[in-house]
Amino acid sequence: MRLAILLSGRGSNFVAIHQAIADGSLQAEIVCVISNQPDAPGLARARQLGLSAHLVNHRDYATRTAHEEEVLRILAQAEPDFICLAGYMRLLTPVFIAAWPHRILNIHPSLLPAFPGVDAQAQAIEYGVKVSGCTVHFVDENLDAGPIIVQRTVPVRDDDDADALAARILEQEHIAYVEALEKLRTRKWRIEGRRVIFS
Ligand code: GAR
């Protein structure tokens, strides 16, 4: 299973996927890492690891489309089976998504459809939910909305602030992303309506 990773920052989900491949719990290969942020720690880590690492800085392109075209060009060369958004903080256009139908995965730090968008963990604290978690899902043209592959739950404690909850959710994100990829690799799956059905 060939994986492309798109990231914008810390890259801990990328590192978790890389780690799972290194320790044999995920049979896959990271064929490219693309960052839109020059100072993303995840990009530096990808370079250190000797992976095919690319900076495609959106500030260098006049339009969103021009930036995406360059990302799409790199992806076409890398020929991934799946594109993993791992803290990639750019919205993808419908053209991008249509180029890779049911091949783009995202991880989001809430139990979708609750708390889409930014600061999901702070939204969860503010709302007062007692359980939150993370969601790995296929990307469609709506924000944080595509068919769900894996979810993992995390209790919300009374003394949690957004940072404490985010840290506890992040531990589960690292497990969930690997679990989702391994399921897609090893199981037969199909999509019916919004549902990802494994058989
Ligand atoms: C993760 O918590 C991920 O769920 C979130 O950004 C963080 C990236 O961390 N993504 C979103 O909020 C997308 N809507 P990482 O760079 O350490 O993987």
Boltz pocket constraint, residues with backbone or C-beta under 6 A from the ligand:
constraints:
  - pocket:
      binder: B
      contacts: [[A, 7], [A, 9], [A, 10], [A, 11], [A, 12], [A, 13], [A, 14], [A, 42], [A, 86], [A, 87], [A, 88], [A, 107], [A, 108], [A, 109], [A, 117], [A, 118], [A, 119], [A, 120], [A, 144], [A, 170], [A, 173]]
      max_distance: 6.0
